[in-house]
């Protein structure tokens, strides 16, 4: 499932931070939990409204941002 179906940016939700669609859970929170070593199972247990596809979408979103940034840095 494309990340656009899982991630939304709305200025009225969490000050426009990217969140999992239909929730107020910022992508940055999920990435921080993963970076701290939380397993997918632990995160999904703590946020029962999430699905594994939401975590994958958060990772894909971060990857795409990094790739886009690297492209700009090389072009500069």
Secondary structure in CASP SS format (residue, H / E / C, confidence):
PFRMAT SS
TARGET T0000
AUTHOR 0000-0000-0000
METHOD secondary structure of the structure
MODEL  1
X C 1.00
X C 1.00
X H 1.00
X H 1.00
X H 1.00
X C 1.00
X E 1.00
X E 1.00
X C 1.00
X C 1.00
X C 1.00
X C 1.00
X C 1.00
X H 1.00
X H 1.00
X H 1.00
X C 1.00
X C 1.00
X E 1.00
X E 1.00
X C 1.00
X C 1.00
X C 1.00
X C 1.00
X C 1.00
X E 1.00
X H 1.00
X H 1.00
X H 1.00
X H 1.00
X H 1.00
X H 1.00
X H 1.00
X H 1.00
X H 1.00
X C 1.00
X C 1.00
X C 1.00
X C 1.00
X H 1.00
X H 1.00
X H 1.00
X H 1.00
X H 1.00
X H 1.00
X H 1.00
X C 1.00
X C 1.00
X C 1.00
X C 1.00
X C 1.00
X H 1.00
X H 1.00
X H 1.00
X H 1.00
X H 1.00
X H 1.00
X H 1.00
X H 1.00
X H 1.00
X H 1.00
X H 1.00
X H 1.00
X H 1.00
X H 1.00
X H 1.00
X H 1.00
X H 1.00
X H 1.00
X H 1.00
X H 1.00
X H 1.00
X H 1.00
X H 1.00
X H 1.00
X C 1.00
END
